[in-house]
Amino acid sequence: MNDLTKILIWVVVVGAVFAFLWWRGHLKRLATYVAQTREELKKCTWPTWDELKGSTVIVMISIVILGIFTVIVDQIFFQIFFKIL
């Protein structure tokens, strides 16, 4: 089977799936969903650049604190289990 035949088979398969979805009304529902989602996103307030930078710094600090806490707790449990065994 050559490449052209494979491409034609895929075109027919994709076309059949598209036709089936159109016939069942799924494409119209998808288009409605996308349109409604876009309308809702227009209502959102997006953070300013300074707010975004501040939030990023807070997240980075939180990750470092959580990492340090995890290492400390891990070391404590390691010492407890080491002394038990």
N, C-alpha and C positions, 0 to 999 in steps of 0.2 A: 504494500500500500504506500503510495507516494505522499508527499507533503500536501499537495493540492487536494487530494481526496480527504485527508484528515481535516484540513481546513473547511472543506465543504460540509463534511459531517458535523463539525462543531457549529457551523453557521446554521445548519438545519436544526440541530438540537436547541441552540440558544433561541432561534426563531420560534420553535414550537413551544418552548417554555414561556417566552414572552407572550405569544398568542394565547396560551392557556391562562396565564395570569391576567391578561387583558379581558378575556372572556368571563372569568370568574369575578372580575371587579377588584382584584387585589391591587392593581396598579393605581386605580383611582383612590383607593383608601390610603395607599402609600403617599401619593401626591398630596392628599388632604392632610395627612399626618405631618409631612415635611412643611407644608404651608403654615399649619398651626404652630409648629415648633419655631419656625422663623418669626412669627408674630409674637410669641411669648418671649423669645430672646431679645426682641426689640424693646420690650418692657423692662428688661433687667438693667440694673445700674452696674457698670463695670468699674473695678477699682482704678484709681489713678496710679501713675507710675510710682509715686512716692509711697502710696499705700501698699502696692505690690512688693516694693523693696523691703518695707518694714515687715510685712508678713513673712517674706522669705527669710529674713534675719531671725525672726521669732521661731520659725520652723527649724532652722539650722541649730539654734541654741537648744531647742527642745530635744532634737535628735542627739546632740552631744550629751545633754544631761541624762537622757534615757540610756544612752550607751554606757556612760560612766556608772549609772545605777545598776545596769545589767552585769557589768564586769564585777562590781563590788559584791553583789548578791551571789554571783557565780563563784567567786573566790571564797565567800563565807560557806556556801554549801559544799564546796570542794574540801575545805578544811574540816568541816563537820563529818563528812563521809569518810575522809581519809583517817580521822581519829577513831571512828567507829570500826572501820575495817582494819 
